[in-house]
Amino acid sequence: MFDTNLLDILCCPETRGKLKLASDEIIAKVNNAISAGSAKNVAGEKVSEPLTEALTTEDGSREIGRAHV
């Protein structure tokens, strides 16, 4: 479980914008892209593990996830 107190100090590494917990809908969307083989990380590498938790920018333009390991 993500400690939501961290949201006060974390920011998007690309935009420096505020983050929020991603909705189940966003996690499902990203996991569908992972299953389809079309999800890539910022380094351009294929993502193969489904996300269990994720953060998104407040405007929804970026997602940052964590896979269950």
GROMACS elastic network, one bead per residue, 0.5 to 0.9 nm:
[ bonds ]
;  ai    aj funct       b0    kb
    1     4     6  0.89348   500
    1    53     6  0.79479   500
    2     5     6  0.87603   500
    2     6     6  0.83052   500
    2    21     6  0.85710   500
    2    53     6  0.76536   500
    2    54     6  0.89180   500
    3     6     6  0.58810   500
    3     7     6  0.79754   500
    4     7     6  0.54886   500
    4     8     6  0.79797   500
    4    20     6  0.85119   500
    4    21     6  0.80346   500
    5     8     6  0.59640   500
    5     9     6  0.79669   500
    6     9     6  0.55203   500
    6    10     6  0.60609   500
    7    10     6  0.51972   500
    7    11     6  0.75495   500
    7    18     6  0.76279   500
    7    19     6  0.62896   500
    7    20     6  0.67357   500
    7    21     6  0.85214   500
    8    11     6  0.83552   500
    8    18     6  0.82077   500
    8    19     6  0.85852   500
    9    18     6  0.88049   500
   10    13     6  0.87848   500
   10    16     6  0.87298   500
   10    17     6  0.89428   500
   10    18     6  0.72094   500
   10    19     6  0.69753   500
   11    14     6  0.86360   500
   11    15     6  0.79703   500
   11    16     6  0.51457   500
   11    17     6  0.54907   500
   11    18     6  0.50451   500
   11    19     6  0.57723   500
   11    57     6  0.81457   500
   12    15     6  0.55115   500
   12    17     6  0.53263   500
   12    18     6  0.64687   500
   12    19     6  0.64552   500
   12    56     6  0.81257   500
   12    57     6  0.66290   500
   12    62     6  0.79411   500
   12    63     6  0.88377   500
   12    64     6  0.82358   500
   13    16     6  0.56099   500
   13    17     6  0.81673   500
   14    17     6  0.81366   500
   14    62     6  0.87163   500
   15    18     6  0.87172   500
   15    57     6  0.86351   500
   15    62     6  0.88681   500
   16    19     6  0.89676   500
   17    57     6  0.63850   500
   17    58     6  0.73594   500
   17    59     6  0.87125   500
   18    56     6  0.85485   500
   18    57     6  0.58672   500
   18    58     6  0.59329   500
   18    59     6  0.88043   500
   19    22     6  0.88614   500
   19    55     6  0.61918   500
   19    56     6  0.54841   500
   19    58     6  0.54711   500
   19    59     6  0.87955   500
   19    60     6  0.89952   500
   20    54     6  0.86976   500
   20    55     6  0.55232   500
   20    56     6  0.55145   500
   20    57     6  0.61561   500
   20    58     6  0.59366   500
   21    53     6  0.79438   500
   21    54     6  0.61893   500
   21    56     6  0.61948   500
   21    57     6  0.86139   500
   21    58     6  0.89791   500
   22    25     6  0.79459   500
   22    26     6  0.60137   500
   22    27     6  0.66104   500
   22    53     6  0.73878   500
   22    54     6  0.52797   500
   22    56     6  0.53542   500
   22    57     6  0.85622   500
   22    60     6  0.86408   500
   22    63     6  0.75994   500
   22    64     6  0.86757   500
   22    65     6  0.87067   500
   23    26     6  0.52903   500
   23    27     6  0.64040   500
   23    28     6  0.86403   500
   23    54     6  0.82006   500
   23    55     6  0.86312   500
   23    56     6  0.87238   500
   24    27     6  0.50734   500
   24    28     6  0.60501   500
   24    29     6  0.85574   500
   24    53     6  0.87929   500
   25    28     6  0.51257   500
   25    29     6  0.61778   500
   25    30     6  0.87316   500
   26    30     6  0.62158   500
   26    31     6  0.84927   500
   26    54     6  0.84812   500
   26    56     6  0.86394   500
   26    63     6  0.83651   500
   27    30     6  0.52098   500
   27    31     6  0.60197   500
   27    32     6  0.85237   500
   27    50     6  0.87324   500
   27    51     6  0.66362   500
   27    52     6  0.74683   500
   27    53     6  0.72094   500
   27    54     6  0.67675   500
   27    63     6  0.88856   500
   27    65     6  0.83115   500
   28    32     6  0.60231   500
   28    33     6  0.86475   500
   28    51     6  0.84882   500
   29    32     6  0.51662   500
   29    33     6  0.64756   500
   29    34     6  0.87797   500
   30    33     6  0.51149   500
   30    34     6  0.62544   500
   30    35     6  0.86992   500
   30    39     6  0.72920   500
   30    50     6  0.80476   500
   30    51     6  0.76903   500
   30    63     6  0.85309   500
   31    35     6  0.60968   500
   31    36     6  0.84987   500
   31    39     6  0.83455   500
   31    49     6  0.83518   500
   31    50     6  0.53175   500
   31    51     6  0.63413   500
   32    35     6  0.50478   500
   32    36     6  0.61411   500
   32    37     6  0.86146   500
   32    38     6  0.88338   500
   32    39     6  0.86863   500
   32    50     6  0.85664   500
   33    37     6  0.61901   500
   33    38     6  0.52759   500
   33    39     6  0.51952   500
   33    40     6  0.89673   500
   34    37     6  0.50831   500
   34    38     6  0.59786   500
   34    40     6  0.80513   500
   34    46     6  0.81445   500
   34    47     6  0.60822   500
   34    48     6  0.59140   500
   34    49     6  0.72023   500
   34    50     6  0.64925   500
   34    51     6  0.88613   500
   35    38     6  0.77345   500
   35    39     6  0.82341   500
   35    48     6  0.74408   500
   35    49     6  0.85943   500
   35    50     6  0.77088   500
   36    39     6  0.77534   500
   37    40     6  0.83903   500
   37    46     6  0.71414   500
   37    47     6  0.75583   500
   37    48     6  0.73681   500
   38    46     6  0.72651   500
   38    47     6  0.80875   500
   39    44     6  0.89390   500
   39    45     6  0.83904   500
   39    46     6  0.59457   500
   39    47     6  0.55356   500
   39    48     6  0.79479   500
   40    43     6  0.76057   500
   40    44     6  0.53121   500
   40    45     6  0.51677   500
   40    47     6  0.52063   500
   40    48     6  0.87430   500
   41    44     6  0.52949   500
   41    45     6  0.55074   500
   41    46     6  0.65726   500
   41    47     6  0.63660   500
   42    45     6  0.74254   500
   43    46     6  0.89376   500
   44    47     6  0.89969   500
   47    50     6  0.80518   500
   49    66     6  0.89449   500
   49    67     6  0.58733   500
   49    68     6  0.76082   500
   49    69     6  0.85700   500
   50    66     6  0.82926   500
   50    67     6  0.56309   500
   50    68     6  0.72865   500
   51    54     6  0.68977   500
   51    65     6  0.59498   500
   51    66     6  0.53934   500
   51    68     6  0.64591   500
   52    65     6  0.76289   500
   52    66     6  0.62137   500
   52    67     6  0.54311   500
   52    68     6  0.56782   500
   53    64     6  0.87026   500
   53    65     6  0.58097   500
   53    66     6  0.54177   500
   53    67     6  0.69920   500
   53    68     6  0.81802   500
   54    63     6  0.66880   500
   54    64     6  0.54035   500
   54    66     6  0.58712   500
   54    67     6  0.85897   500
   55    62     6  0.83436   500
   55    63     6  0.56751   500
   55    65     6  0.60399   500
   55    66     6  0.86559   500
   56    59     6  0.79323   500
   56    60     6  0.57389   500
   56    61     6  0.73290   500
   56    62     6  0.54636   500
   56    64     6  0.59820   500
   56    65     6  0.83265   500
   57    61     6  0.60783   500
   57    62     6  0.54899   500
   57    63     6  0.66825   500
   57    64     6  0.85172   500
   58    61     6  0.78662   500
   58    62     6  0.87339   500
   59    62     6  0.80999   500
   60    63     6  0.73231   500
   66    69     6  0.87087   500
